[in-house]
Each structure stands twice: as C-alpha cells, then as structure tokens.
Amino acid sequence: MLPDPMRSAAAAAAIQGYLTEIGYCPPLAAAEECYLMALARGGDEGSGARLVECHRSLVARLALHCEGRGVPLPALIEAGRRGMVQAVASYDPDSGCGFSIYGAWWVGRSIEHAVQRRTGSMHLPLAVARKLYRYLCRQRGQR
C-alpha cells in the first residue's frame, strides 16, 4: 500500500489491520463454494455471508487497484463489498462462469460506480469512463 500524506496514522493502521485480518480466511474449494451457493440460493443468509467473507481479499485487491482516484480506500472496500453481496444474490452456477470471476465483475462495477459518483462532476456512461481512464493511463505510461 502506498503511503498517503492525507491519511491519518489511525486510519492507516485500521486499514492495515483490516487487510491483515482478511488474509486469515482460507480460499474456498470449488465443491464448498457450490454447496454454499446452493444454500444461499435456497434462502440461507449465513452461507451468503460466508461467501462474501471468503472473498474479502478479492474485494480489497480490486479496491487497492483503484486507490488514488479521489475516493478513500474504506469507501472503495465498502462499495466492493456491496458488489460482492450483489454477486452472491444474482449468481447462476449453471452459467458456466466461476463465482470468483463473476464476483470480480460485480465488485469492479460497484467500485467504478462509487468512484464515478464521488468524483465525477458530470455523468459519463461507465463504458465511456473506463475507455477514457485506460486512454489517460496509456498516455501517462502507467499501463
């Protein structure tokens, strides 16, 4: 994590503690993921919460990737968590797509929306905003 002079020491310690804590949840095996997904689709809220909890590191990784775009990291993580909750609610195991890939799409979409809501002075369609961001990154030589 890059140091940010605007971030207080207490906030930095809290974020570092959170990032350390999420490393303790072992990744789910494919069979366990399918089992929890079946329970969640049946209405079991605990299994859906377990799926979200076990994918916190994915959420944090994607949020860290978007850090420095005008939105504080905790807000990005929270937006990503909401995206993961949406992914659990709408995932179809018969689609042939793995849950992590599907979840990453929803997390990225939620984070992009959060960045656009908090920093944009004018509304651009998300696809246009992504293309513009990629173009600007290429111009700066970042990607």
LINGI-V142998 format. One line per field, one symbol per residue. phi: phi as a letter, one per 40 degrees, with the letter a starting at -180 (. if undefined). psi: psi as a letter, one per 20 degrees, with the letter a starting at -180 (. if undefined). burial: I if it has 9 or more other ideal C-beta (glycine too) atoms within 8 Angstrom, else O. A space follows every 10 residues. Layout:
# LINGI-V142998
phi=???
psi=???
burial=???
This chain:
# LINGI-V142998
phi=.ccbcccccc cccccccccc cccccccccd cccccccccc cchccccccc ccccbccccc cccccccgbg bcddcccccc cccccccccb cbcccgcccc cccccccccc ccccccccbc cbcbddcccc cccccccccc gcb
psi=pqqoiiprhg gghgghgghg hiiioqqqqg ghggghgggg hijohhhghg gggijhhggh ghghhjqjkj pqghhggggh ghhhghgghj pohiiipqhg ggghgggggg ggggghghip iqpqqhhggg ggggghghhi kh.
burial=OOOOOOIOOO IIOOIIOIIO OIOOIOOIOO OOIIOIIIII OOOOOOIIOI IIOIIIIIII OIIIOIIOOO IOIOIIIOII IIIIIIIIOO IOOOOOOOIO OIIIIIIIII IIIIIIOIOI OOOIOIOOII OIOIOOIIOO OOO
